[in-house]
Amino acid sequence: MFARFARAIPRSQLGGPPIPPLYRYTATGLGASMWFWIFYRAKEDGPVLLGWKHPWDH
């Protein structure tokens, strides 16, 4: 019944406008910098965010 959904559709048949390489690389770079920032903040402030440590306790 659902076998038709299991087939992989080639990207050329999906349609849509072509995306310029500058947009793709910019989006990839911004996405990577976003995740690096999230992981950096989690490393620095993770215990405070999770409630394991209070910022006013030294």
mmCIF file of the N, C-alpha and C atoms, coordinates in Angstrom:
data_MODEL
# 
_entry.id   MODEL 
# 
loop_
_atom_site.group_PDB 
_atom_site.id 
_atom_site.type_symbol 
_atom_site.label_atom_id 
_atom_site.label_alt_id 
_atom_site.label_comp_id 
_atom_site.label_asym_id 
_atom_site.label_entity_id 
_atom_site.label_seq_id 
_atom_site.pdbx_PDB_ins_code 
_atom_site.Cartn_x 
_atom_site.Cartn_y 
_atom_site.Cartn_z 
_atom_site.occupancy 
_atom_site.B_iso_or_equiv 
_atom_site.pdbx_formal_charge 
_atom_site.auth_seq_id 
_atom_site.auth_comp_id 
_atom_site.auth_asym_id 
_atom_site.auth_atom_id 
_atom_site.pdbx_PDB_model_num 
ATOM 1   N N  . MET A 1 1  ? 0.815  -1.196 0.000   1.00 0.00 ? 1  MET A N  1 
ATOM 2   C CA . MET A 1 1  ? 0.000  0.000  0.000   1.00 0.00 ? 1  MET A CA 1 
ATOM 3   C C  . MET A 1 1  ? 0.865  1.269  0.000   1.00 0.00 ? 1  MET A C  1 
ATOM 4   N N  . PHE A 1 2  ? 1.922  1.259  0.829   1.00 0.00 ? 2  PHE A N  1 
ATOM 5   C CA . PHE A 1 2  ? 2.774  2.435  0.913   1.00 0.00 ? 2  PHE A CA 1 
ATOM 6   C C  . PHE A 1 2  ? 4.080  2.251  0.148   1.00 0.00 ? 2  PHE A C  1 
ATOM 7   N N  . ALA A 1 3  ? 4.143  1.293  -0.726  1.00 0.00 ? 3  ALA A N  1 
ATOM 8   C CA . ALA A 1 3  ? 5.373  1.034  -1.475  1.00 0.00 ? 3  ALA A CA 1 
ATOM 9   C C  . ALA A 1 3  ? 5.723  2.193  -2.394  1.00 0.00 ? 3  ALA A C  1 
ATOM 10  N N  . ARG A 1 4  ? 4.734  2.912  -2.859  1.00 0.00 ? 4  ARG A N  1 
ATOM 11  C CA . ARG A 1 4  ? 5.039  4.028  -3.758  1.00 0.00 ? 4  ARG A CA 1 
ATOM 12  C C  . ARG A 1 4  ? 5.742  5.164  -3.028  1.00 0.00 ? 4  ARG A C  1 
ATOM 13  N N  . PHE A 1 5  ? 5.585  5.254  -1.709  1.00 0.00 ? 5  PHE A N  1 
ATOM 14  C CA . PHE A 1 5  ? 6.262  6.300  -0.949  1.00 0.00 ? 5  PHE A CA 1 
ATOM 15  C C  . PHE A 1 5  ? 7.691  5.909  -0.589  1.00 0.00 ? 5  PHE A C  1 
ATOM 16  N N  . ALA A 1 6  ? 8.023  4.645  -0.708  1.00 0.00 ? 6  ALA A N  1 
ATOM 17  C CA . ALA A 1 6  ? 9.352  4.168  -0.345  1.00 0.00 ? 6  ALA A CA 1 
ATOM 18  C C  . ALA A 1 6  ? 10.381 4.435  -1.436  1.00 0.00 ? 6  ALA A C  1 
ATOM 19  N N  . ARG A 1 7  ? 9.938  4.742  -2.639  1.00 0.00 ? 7  ARG A N  1 
ATOM 20  C CA . ARG A 1 7  ? 10.874 4.998  -3.731  1.00 0.00 ? 7  ARG A CA 1 
ATOM 21  C C  . ARG A 1 7  ? 11.566 6.342  -3.547  1.00 0.00 ? 7  ARG A C  1 
ATOM 22  N N  . ALA A 1 8  ? 12.827 6.376  -3.870  1.00 0.00 ? 8  ALA A N  1 
ATOM 23  C CA . ALA A 1 8  ? 13.559 7.639  -3.825  1.00 0.00 ? 8  ALA A CA 1 
ATOM 24  C C  . ALA A 1 8  ? 13.308 8.400  -5.119  1.00 0.00 ? 8  ALA A C  1 
ATOM 25  N N  . ILE A 1 9  ? 12.999 9.674  -4.989  1.00 0.00 ? 9  ILE A N  1 
ATOM 26  C CA . ILE A 1 9  ? 12.744 10.516 -6.153  1.00 0.00 ? 9  ILE A CA 1 
ATOM 27  C C  . ILE A 1 9  ? 14.023 11.275 -6.470  1.00 0.00 ? 9  ILE A C  1 
ATOM 28  N N  . PRO A 1 10 ? 14.503 11.192 -7.699  1.00 0.00 ? 10 PRO A N  1 
ATOM 29  C CA . PRO A 1 10 ? 15.704 11.960 -8.056  1.00 0.00 ? 10 PRO A CA 1 
ATOM 30  C C  . PRO A 1 10 ? 15.467 13.455 -7.871  1.00 0.00 ? 10 PRO A C  1 
ATOM 31  N N  . ARG A 1 11 ? 16.517 14.153 -7.498  1.00 0.00 ? 11 ARG A N  1 
ATOM 32  C CA . ARG A 1 11 ? 16.403 15.588 -7.242  1.00 0.00 ? 11 ARG A CA 1 
ATOM 33  C C  . ARG A 1 11 ? 15.952 16.359 -8.478  1.00 0.00 ? 11 ARG A C  1 
ATOM 34  N N  . SER A 1 12 ? 16.290 15.871 -9.653  1.00 0.00 ? 12 SER A N  1 
ATOM 35  C CA . SER A 1 12 ? 15.910 16.575 -10.874 1.00 0.00 ? 12 SER A CA 1 
ATOM 36  C C  . SER A 1 12 ? 14.403 16.539 -11.103 1.00 0.00 ? 12 SER A C  1 
ATOM 37  N N  . GLN A 1 13 ? 13.706 15.596 -10.507 1.00 0.00 ? 13 GLN A N  1 
ATOM 38  C CA . GLN A 1 13 ? 12.263 15.497 -10.696 1.00 0.00 ? 13 GLN A CA 1 
ATOM 39  C C  . GLN A 1 13 ? 11.478 16.224 -9.614  1.00 0.00 ? 13 GLN A C  1 
ATOM 40  N N  . LEU A 1 14 ? 12.143 16.753 -8.620  1.00 0.00 ? 14 LEU A N  1 
ATOM 41  C CA . LEU A 1 14 ? 11.436 17.432 -7.546  1.00 0.00 ? 14 LEU A CA 1 
ATOM 42  C C  . LEU A 1 14 ? 10.979 18.829 -7.951  1.00 0.00 ? 14 LEU A C  1 
ATOM 43  N N  . GLY A 1 15 ? 11.630 19.421 -8.886  1.00 0.00 ? 15 GLY A N  1 
ATOM 44  C CA . GLY A 1 15 ? 11.266 20.761 -9.326  1.00 0.00 ? 15 GLY A CA 1 
ATOM 45  C C  . GLY A 1 15 ? 11.855 21.824 -8.427  1.00 0.00 ? 15 GLY A C  1 
ATOM 46  N N  . GLY A 1 16 ? 11.372 23.024 -8.581  1.00 0.00 ? 16 GLY A N  1 
ATOM 47  C CA . GLY A 1 16 ? 11.885 24.138 -7.806  1.00 0.00 ? 16 GLY A CA 1 
ATOM 48  C C  . GLY A 1 16 ? 12.952 24.884 -8.571  1.00 0.00 ? 16 GLY A C  1 
ATOM 49  N N  . PRO A 1 17 ? 13.147 26.124 -8.223  1.00 0.00 ? 17 PRO A N  1 
ATOM 50  C CA . PRO A 1 17 ? 14.147 26.930 -8.925  1.00 0.00 ? 17 PRO A CA 1 
ATOM 51  C C  . PRO A 1 17 ? 15.559 26.527 -8.516  1.00 0.00 ? 17 PRO A C  1 
ATOM 52  N N  . PRO A 1 18 ? 16.522 26.724 -9.390  1.00 0.00 ? 18 PRO A N  1 
ATOM 53  C CA . PRO A 1 18 ? 17.910 26.456 -9.007  1.00 0.00 ? 18 PRO A CA 1 
ATOM 54  C C  . PRO A 1 18 ? 18.384 27.505 -8.001  1.00 0.00 ? 18 PRO A C  1 
ATOM 55  N N  . ILE A 1 19 ? 19.181 27.084 -7.060  1.00 0.00 ? 19 ILE A N  1 
ATOM 56  C CA . ILE A 1 19 ? 19.667 27.981 -6.016  1.00 0.00 ? 19 ILE A CA 1 
ATOM 57  C C  . ILE A 1 19 ? 21.110 28.351 -6.336  1.00 0.00 ? 19 ILE A C  1 
ATOM 58  N N  . PRO A 1 20 ? 21.423 29.648 -6.369  1.00 0.00 ? 20 PRO A N  1 
ATOM 59  C CA . PRO A 1 20 ? 22.798 30.062 -6.655  1.00 0.00 ? 20 PRO A CA 1 
ATOM 60  C C  . PRO A 1 20 ? 23.767 29.532 -5.592  1.00 0.00 ? 20 PRO A C  1 
ATOM 61  N N  . PRO A 1 21 ? 24.978 29.179 -6.002  1.00 0.00 ? 21 PRO A N  1 
ATOM 62  C CA . PRO A 1 21 ? 25.956 28.645 -5.038  1.00 0.00 ? 21 PRO A CA 1 
ATOM 63  C C  . PRO A 1 21 ? 26.259 29.609 -3.893  1.00 0.00 ? 21 PRO A C  1 
ATOM 64  N N  . LEU A 1 22 ? 26.251 30.910 -4.159  1.00 0.00 ? 22 LEU A N  1 
ATOM 65  C CA . LEU A 1 22 ? 26.517 31.874 -3.088  1.00 0.00 ? 22 LEU A CA 1 
ATOM 66  C C  . LEU A 1 22 ? 25.494 31.741 -1.967  1.00 0.00 ? 22 LEU A C  1 
ATOM 67  N N  . TYR A 1 23 ? 24.230 31.565 -2.311  1.00 0.00 ? 23 TYR A N  1 
ATOM 68  C CA . TYR A 1 23 ? 23.179 31.414 -1.303  1.00 0.00 ? 23 TYR A CA 1 
ATOM 69  C C  . TYR A 1 23 ? 23.362 30.119 -0.515  1.00 0.00 ? 23 TYR A C  1 
ATOM 70  N N  . ARG A 1 24 ? 23.713 29.044 -1.217  1.00 0.00 ? 24 ARG A N  1 
ATOM 71  C CA . ARG A 1 24 ? 23.900 27.764 -0.530  1.00 0.00 ? 24 ARG A CA 1 
ATOM 72  C C  . ARG A 1 24 ? 25.066 27.832 0.450   1.00 0.00 ? 24 ARG A C  1 
ATOM 73  N N  . TYR A 1 25 ? 26.204 28.392 0.021   1.00 0.00 ? 25 TYR A N  1 
ATOM 74  C CA . TYR A 1 25 ? 27.371 28.456 0.895   1.00 0.00 ? 25 TYR A CA 1 
ATOM 75  C C  . TYR A 1 25 ? 27.145 29.436 2.048   1.00 0.00 ? 25 TYR A C  1 
ATOM 76  N N  . THR A 1 26 ? 26.444 30.526 1.788   1.00 0.00 ? 26 THR A N  1 
ATOM 77  C CA . THR A 1 26 ? 26.135 31.469 2.856   1.00 0.00 ? 26 THR A CA 1 
ATOM 78  C C  . THR A 1 26 ? 25.224 30.825 3.888   1.00 0.00 ? 26 THR A C  1 
ATOM 79  N N  . ALA A 1 27 ? 24.209 30.107 3.434   1.00 0.00 ? 27 ALA A N  1 
ATOM 80  C CA . ALA A 1 27 ? 23.296 29.430 4.357   1.00 0.00 ? 27 ALA A CA 1 
ATOM 81  C C  . ALA A 1 27 ? 24.023 28.363 5.165   1.00 0.00 ? 27 ALA A C  1 
ATOM 82  N N  . THR A 1 28 ? 24.921 27.633 4.529   1.00 0.00 ? 28 THR A N  1 
ATOM 83  C CA . THR A 1 28 ? 25.684 26.612 5.245   1.00 0.00 ? 28 THR A CA 1 
ATOM 84  C C  . THR A 1 28 ? 26.595 27.254 6.288   1.00 0.00 ? 28 THR A C  1 
ATOM 85  N N  . GLY A 1 29 ? 27.246 28.344 5.926   1.00 0.00 ? 29 GLY A N  1 
ATOM 86  C CA . GLY A 1 29 ? 28.125 29.036 6.866   1.00 0.00 ? 29 GLY A CA 1 
ATOM 87  C C  . GLY A 1 29 ? 27.374 29.633 8.041   1.00 0.00 ? 29 GLY A C  1 
ATOM 88  N N  . LEU A 1 30 ? 26.243 30.258 7.772   1.00 0.00 ? 30 LEU A N  1 
ATOM 89  C CA . LEU A 1 30 ? 25.452 30.831 8.859   1.00 0.00 ? 30 LEU A CA 1 
ATOM 90  C C  . LEU A 1 30 ? 24.877 29.746 9.761   1.00 0.00 ? 30 LEU A C  1 
ATOM 91  N N  . GLY A 1 31 ? 24.446 28.651 9.164   1.00 0.00 ? 31 GLY A N  1 
ATOM 92  C CA . GLY A 1 31 ? 23.933 27.542 9.970   1.00 0.00 ? 31 GLY A CA 1 
ATOM 93  C C  . GLY A 1 31 ? 25.015 26.937 10.853  1.00 0.00 ? 31 GLY A C  1 
ATOM 94  N N  . ALA A 1 32 ? 26.217 26.786 10.305  1.00 0.00 ? 32 ALA A N  1 
ATOM 95  C CA . ALA A 1 32 ? 27.325 26.244 11.094  1.00 0.00 ? 32 ALA A CA 1 
ATOM 96  C C  . ALA A 1 32 ? 27.696 27.191 12.229  1.00 0.00 ? 32 ALA A C  1 
ATOM 97  N N  . SER A 1 33 ? 27.751 28.494 11.946  1.00 0.00 ? 33 SER A N  1 
ATOM 98  C CA . SER A 1 33 ? 28.093 29.444 13.004  1.00 0.00 ? 33 SER A CA 1 
ATOM 99  C C  . SER A 1 33 ? 27.019 29.471 14.087  1.00 0.00 ? 33 SER A C  1 
ATOM 100 N N  . MET A 1 34 ? 25.758 29.295 13.711  1.00 0.00 ? 34 MET A N  1 
ATOM 101 C CA . MET A 1 34 ? 24.689 29.230 14.705  1.00 0.00 ? 34 MET A CA 1 
ATOM 102 C C  . MET A 1 34 ? 24.906 28.049 15.644  1.00 0.00 ? 34 MET A C  1 
ATOM 103 N N  . TRP A 1 35 ? 25.201 26.861 15.093  1.00 0.00 ? 35 TRP A N  1 
ATOM 104 C CA . TRP A 1 35 ? 25.398 25.680 15.935  1.00 0.00 ? 35 TRP A CA 1 
ATOM 105 C C  . TRP A 1 35 ? 26.665 25.805 16.774  1.00 0.00 ? 35 TRP A C  1 
ATOM 106 N N  . PHE A 1 36 ? 27.732 26.399 16.220  1.00 0.00 ? 36 PHE A N  1 
ATOM 107 C CA . PHE A 1 36 ? 28.938 26.607 17.018  1.00 0.00 ? 36 PHE A CA 1 
ATOM 108 C C  . PHE A 1 36 ? 28.641 27.525 18.199  1.00 0.00 ? 36 PHE A C  1 
ATOM 109 N N  . TRP A 1 37 ? 27.844 28.564 17.971  1.00 0.00 ? 37 TRP A N  1 
ATOM 110 C CA . TRP A 1 37 ? 27.484 29.487 19.042  1.00 0.00 ? 37 TRP A CA 1 
ATOM 111 C C  . TRP A 1 37 ? 26.633 28.788 20.095  1.00 0.00 ? 37 TRP A C  1 
ATOM 112 N N  . ILE A 1 38 ? 25.673 27.984 19.676  1.00 0.00 ? 38 ILE A N  1 
ATOM 113 C CA . ILE A 1 38 ? 24.821 27.258 20.626  1.00 0.00 ? 38 ILE A CA 1 
ATOM 114 C C  . ILE A 1 38 ? 25.663 26.315 21.479  1.00 0.00 ? 38 ILE A C  1 
ATOM 115 N N  . PHE A 1 39 ? 26.574 25.563 20.857  1.00 0.00 ? 39 PHE A N  1 
ATOM 116 C CA . PHE A 1 39 ? 27.409 24.634 21.617  1.00 0.00 ? 39 PHE A CA 1 
ATOM 117 C C  . PHE A 1 39 ? 28.386 25.369 22.527  1.00 0.00 ? 39 PHE A C  1 
ATOM 118 N N  . TYR A 1 40 ? 28.886 26.511 22.088  1.00 0.00 ? 40 TYR A N  1 
ATOM 119 C CA . TYR A 1 40 ? 29.781 27.303 22.933  1.00 0.00 ? 40 TYR A CA 1 
ATOM 120 C C  . TYR A 1 40 ? 29.037 27.807 24.163  1.00 0.00 ? 40 TYR A C  1 
ATOM 121 N N  . ARG A 1 41 ? 27.835 28.333 23.977  1.00 0.00 ? 41 ARG A N  1 
ATOM 122 C CA . ARG A 1 41 ? 27.059 28.829 25.112  1.00 0.00 ? 41 ARG A CA 1 
ATOM 123 C C  . ARG A 1 41 ? 26.646 27.690 26.031  1.00 0.00 ? 41 ARG A C  1 
ATOM 124 N N  . ALA A 1 42 ? 26.347 26.525 25.462  1.00 0.00 ? 42 ALA A N  1 
ATOM 125 C CA . ALA A 1 42 ? 26.003 25.371 26.297  1.00 0.00 ? 42 ALA A CA 1 
ATOM 126 C C  . ALA A 1 42 ? 27.208 24.940 27.130  1.00 0.00 ? 42 ALA A C  1 
ATOM 127 N N  . LYS A 1 43 ? 28.396 25.042 26.555  1.00 0.00 ? 43 LYS A N  1 
ATOM 128 C CA . LYS A 1 43 ? 29.606 24.692 27.306  1.00 0.00 ? 43 LYS A CA 1 
ATOM 129 C C  . LYS A 1 43 ? 29.844 25.689 28.434  1.00 0.00 ? 43 LYS A C  1 
ATOM 130 N N  . GLU A 1 44 ? 29.630 26.963 28.159  1.00 0.00 ? 44 GLU A N  1 
ATOM 131 C CA . GLU A 1 44 ? 29.884 27.998 29.156  1.00 0.00 ? 44 GLU A CA 1 
ATOM 132 C C  . GLU A 1 44 ? 28.779 28.083 30.211  1.00 0.00 ? 44 GLU A C  1 
ATOM 133 N N  . ASP A 1 45 ? 27.524 28.033 29.797  1.00 0.00 ? 45 ASP A N  1 
ATOM 134 C CA . ASP A 1 45 ? 26.397 28.267 30.700  1.00 0.00 ? 45 ASP A CA 1 
ATOM 135 C C  . ASP A 1 45 ? 25.479 27.065 30.845  1.00 0.00 ? 45 ASP A C  1 
ATOM 136 N N  . GLY A 1 46 ? 25.930 25.891 30.465  1.00 0.00 ? 46 GLY A N  1 
ATOM 137 C CA . GLY A 1 46 ? 25.076 24.714 30.510  1.00 0.00 ? 46 GLY A CA 1 
ATOM 138 C C  . GLY A 1 46 ? 24.512 24.402 31.884  1.00 0.00 ? 46 GLY A C  1 
ATOM 139 N N  . PRO A 1 47 ? 25.348 24.350 32.949  1.00 0.00 ? 47 PRO A N  1 
ATOM 140 C CA . PRO A 1 47 ? 24.798 24.045 34.270  1.00 0.00 ? 47 PRO A CA 1 
ATOM 141 C C  . PRO A 1 47 ? 23.780 25.075 34.753  1.00 0.00 ? 47 PRO A C  1 
ATOM 142 N N  . VAL A 1 48 ? 23.986 26.330 34.423  1.00 0.00 ? 48 VAL A N  1 
ATOM 143 C CA . VAL A 1 48 ? 23.027 27.366 34.817  1.00 0.00 ? 48 VAL A CA 1 
ATOM 144 C C  . VAL A 1 48 ? 21.715 27.173 34.068  1.00 0.00 ? 48 VAL A C  1 
ATOM 145 N N  . LEU A 1 49 ? 21.823 26.874 32.795  1.00 0.00 ? 49 LEU A N  1 
ATOM 146 C CA . LEU A 1 49 ? 20.627 26.677 31.986  1.00 0.00 ? 49 LEU A CA 1 
ATOM 147 C C  . LEU A 1 49 ? 19.823 25.478 32.466  1.00 0.00 ? 49 LEU A C  1 
ATOM 148 N N  . LEU A 1 50 ? 20.505 24.413 32.883  1.00 0.00 ? 50 LEU A N  1 
ATOM 149 C CA . LEU A 1 50 ? 19.821 23.204 33.337  1.00 0.00 ? 50 LEU A CA 1 
ATOM 150 C C  . LEU A 1 50 ? 19.428 23.262 34.809  1.00 0.00 ? 50 LEU A C  1 
ATOM 151 N N  . GLY A 1 51 ? 19.814 24.318 35.518  1.00 0.00 ? 51 GLY A N  1 
ATOM 152 C CA . GLY A 1 51 ? 19.436 24.473 36.915  1.00 0.00 ? 51 GLY A CA 1 
ATOM 153 C C  . GLY A 1 51 ? 20.355 23.755 37.886  1.00 0.00 ? 51 GLY A C  1 
ATOM 154 N N  . TRP A 1 52 ? 21.505 23.291 37.444  1.00 0.00 ? 52 TRP A N  1 
ATOM 155 C CA . TRP A 1 52 ? 22.438 22.600 38.320  1.00 0.00 ? 52 TRP A CA 1 
ATOM 156 C C  . TRP A 1 52 ? 23.269 23.579 39.140  1.00 0.00 ? 52 TRP A C  1 
ATOM 157 N N  . LYS A 1 53 ? 23.371 24.814 38.693  1.00 0.00 ? 53 LYS A N  1 
ATOM 158 C CA . LYS A 1 53 ? 24.184 25.819 39.363  1.00 0.00 ? 53 LYS A CA 1 
ATOM 159 C C  . LYS A 1 53 ? 23.453 27.148 39.247  1.00 0.00 ? 53 LYS A C  1 
ATOM 160 N N  . HIS A 1 54 ? 23.508 27.927 40.317  1.00 0.00 ? 54 HIS A N  1 
ATOM 161 C CA . HIS A 1 54 ? 22.875 29.240 40.279  1.00 0.00 ? 54 HIS A CA 1 
ATOM 162 C C  . HIS A 1 54 ? 23.928 30.295 39.944  1.00 0.00 ? 54 HIS A C  1 
ATOM 163 N N  . PRO A 1 55 ? 23.576 31.287 39.115  1.00 0.00 ? 55 PRO A N  1 
ATOM 164 C CA . PRO A 1 55 ? 24.583 32.282 38.725  1.00 0.00 ? 55 PRO A CA 1 
ATOM 165 C C  . PRO A 1 55 ? 25.057 33.149 39.887  1.00 0.00 ? 55 PRO A C  1 
ATOM 166 N N  . TRP A 1 56 ? 24.263 33.263 40.950  1.00 0.00 ? 56 TRP A N  1 
ATOM 167 C CA . TRP A 1 56 ? 24.659 34.108 42.067  1.00 0.00 ? 56 TRP A CA 1 
ATOM 168 C C  . TRP A 1 56 ? 25.514 33.350 43.080  1.00 0.00 ? 56 TRP A C  1 
ATOM 169 N N  . ASP A 1 57 ? 25.657 32.022 42.943  1.00 0.00 ? 57 ASP A N  1 
ATOM 170 C CA . ASP A 1 57 ? 26.544 31.245 43.802  1.00 0.00 ? 57 ASP A CA 1 
ATOM 171 C C  . ASP A 1 57 ? 27.945 31.244 43.197  1.00 0.00 ? 57 ASP A C  1 
ATOM 172 N N  . HIS A 1 58 ? 28.923 31.629 44.005  1.00 0.00 ? 58 HIS A N  1 
ATOM 173 C CA . HIS A 1 58 ? 30.287 31.673 43.471  1.00 0.00 ? 58 HIS A CA 1 
ATOM 174 C C  . HIS A 1 58 ? 31.092 30.564 44.027  1.00 0.00 ? 58 HIS A C  1 
# 
